[in-house]
Amino acid sequence: MSAPRPLTARNFPSAVEEAQNTARPLPRYDGPDSNYQLAFTDTDFLLRDELRPVRMQLELLKPELAQKALGIESTIVIFGSARIPAPDVAAQRLAEAEAAGEDIAIRRARTQQAMSVYYDEARKFAAIVTERTAKLPTPVVVVTGGGPGIMEAGNRGAFEAGGRSIGLNIVLPHEQAPNPYITPALCFQFHYFALRKMHFLMRSVALVCFPGGFGTLDELFETMTLIQTGKCRRRPILLFGREFWTKLINFDHLIDTGMIHADDVNLFRFVETADEAWQVLAQDYGLDAPADFEGQYADD
């Protein structure tokens, strides 16, 4: 007597099975003009301009499904310059510049050394977030752009604290390799900036910005605009380094000229240290009371 059929057996072959079944060589139909290949295994077809909407959907789905499968519900985004080195690297560069005796190189190296304090604060902050939320029903996972500098510091702090972290890398003309501290299963690569930006915010409960350039400013202002216009829920935005940000952006001038409302400056807060940043988040979300923290965003 044959074994009973399982009720949950597939009614049709899976896409994987079909792809394997059609992988056998067919000389007459494997030439450059052939369209015999399955559409979902045909890279040339998927890369056509007309397939851009499909590719965008795939970039939305792949990281979404991976994070969902790993139970990631809440993230804290850390932005900042890729050009801010770790303190030990900055010290070495300064020593090399001084040995070479080049004034311009020395000035740049000294500036990098001064800015390297933010690398340490980003590293410490990521470690605090990872450690303090580890036992919550939904631990908060650090997410960065996946590259060097402040991004590396964020992933590194989470890694050293024994936690997972996410890296949302982007294909650039100058190659960006993922830093070595990202959790491999959470290391993604994007072609479309817009889809990458969506993933930065889809699960975030806070945005933390360290000094940075165009990319950091882009993400910061987009997030503030979405909150200002009510397109996404309000969440803490923390700017590390009041002196840097107020010198870079004249917020008072924006208010005085009527470009923003006086209340819009309350969309963000300045902080100087990782401990101070954590205290802001702890107050906003009740991070010392896990049940209360979960309830803050469970229905968003």
Residue pairs with C-beta under 8 A, 6 or more apart in sequence:
13 21
15 40
18 38
19 38
19 40
19 41
22 37
22 38
22 41
26 36
29 36
30 36
37 45
39 45
39 46
40 46
45 51
46 54
46 55
47 55
55 191
55 192
56 192
56 194
56 195
59 190
59 191
59 192
59 195
59 196
60 195
60 198
60 199
62 188
63 168
63 188
63 199
64 199
64 202
66 185
66 186
66 188
67 166
67 186
67 203
70 164
70 185
70 186
71 138
72 141
72 164
72 166
72 186
72 203
73 138
73 203
74 138
74 139
74 140
74 141
74 203
74 204
74 205
74 297
75 140
75 141
75 142
75 143
75 166
75 203
75 204
75 205
76 129
76 140
76 141
76 142
76 143
76 204
76 205
76 206
76 207
76 208
76 281
77 143
77 144
77 200
77 201
77 204
77 206
77 207
77 208
77 219
78 122
78 125
78 126
78 142
78 143
78 144
78 150
78 151
78 153
78 154
78 208
78 210
79 144
79 145
79 150
79 207
79 208
79 209
79 210
79 212
79 215
79 216
79 219
79 220
80 118
80 122
80 149
80 150
80 151
80 153
80 154
80 209
80 210
80 211
80 212
80 216
80 240
81 115
81 149
81 150
81 210
81 211
81 212
81 213
81 216
82 145
82 147
82 148
82 149
82 150
82 151
82 176
82 215
83 112
83 149
83 213
84 112
84 115
84 116
84 118
84 119
84 149
84 150
84 153
84 210
84 211
85 93
85 112
85 116
85 119
85 149
86 116
86 119
86 120
86 152
86 153
87 113
87 116
87 117
87 119
87 120
89 116
90 109
90 112
90 113
90 115
90 116
91 113
93 109
93 112
93 113
94 106
94 109
94 110
94 112
94 113
96 109
97 105
97 106
97 108
97 109
98 106
98 109
115 211
118 150
118 153
118 210
118 211
118 240
118 241
119 149
119 150
119 152
119 153
120 153
121 210
121 240
121 273
121 274
122 150
122 153
122 154
122 157
122 208
122 210
122 240
122 274
123 153
123 154
123 156
123 157
123 160
124 157
124 274
124 275
125 154
125 157
125 208
125 274
125 277
125 278
126 142
126 153
126 154
126 155
126 156
126 157
126 158
126 161
126 165
127 157
127 158
127 160
127 161
128 157
128 161
128 274
128 275
128 278
129 140
129 142
129 158
129 278
129 281
130 139
130 140
130 141
130 142
130 157
130 158
130 161
130 162
130 163
130 165
131 161
131 162
131 163
132 278
132 282
132 287
133 139
133 140
133 287
134 161
134 162
134 163
135 290
136 287
136 290
136 293
136 294
137 290
137 291
137 294
138 294
139 163
140 205
141 158
141 163
141 164
141 165
141 166
141 186
142 154
142 155
142 157
142 158
142 163
142 165
142 166
143 165
143 166
143 167
143 168
143 200
143 203
143 204
144 150
144 151
144 152
144 154
144 155
144 165
144 166
144 167
144 168
144 182
145 151
145 167
145 168
145 169
145 170
145 215
146 155
146 167
146 168
146 169
146 170
146 176
146 178
146 179
146 182
146 187
146 188
147 167
147 169
147 176
147 177
147 178
147 179
148 179
150 210
150 212
151 167
151 179
152 179
152 181
154 165
155 165
155 167
155 179
155 181
155 182
156 179
156 181
158 164
158 165
158 181
159 165
159 181
159 183
160 181
164 183
164 186
165 181
165 182
165 183
165 186
166 182
166 183
166 186
166 187
166 188
167 178
167 179
167 182
167 186
167 187
167 188
168 188
168 190
168 196
168 199
168 200
169 176
169 178
169 187
169 188
169 189
169 190
170 176
170 189
170 190
170 191
170 193
170 196
171 189
171 190
171 191
178 187
188 199
190 196
190 199
197 219
197 222
200 219
201 207
201 223
201 226
201 232
204 235
205 235
205 236
205 285
205 296
205 297
206 235
206 236
206 237
206 238
206 281
206 284
207 219
207 220
207 223
207 235
207 236
207 237
207 238
208 237
208 238
208 240
208 277
209 216
209 219
209 220
209 237
209 238
209 239
209 240
210 216
210 240
210 241
211 240
211 241
211 244
211 245
220 237
220 239
223 232
223 237
224 237
224 264
224 267
224 268
225 231
226 232
227 233
227 234
227 235
227 237
227 267
228 260
228 264
228 267
233 300
234 267
236 269
236 280
236 281
236 284
237 267
237 268
237 269
238 268
238 269
238 270
238 271
238 277
238 280
238 281
239 245
239 268
239 269
239 270
239 271
240 270
240 271
240 272
240 277
241 270
241 272
242 270
242 272
245 270
251 260
251 265
254 260
254 264
255 261
255 262
255 264
255 265
269 280
271 277
271 280
278 287
281 287
282 288
285 292
285 293
285 296
286 292
286 293
286 296
287 293
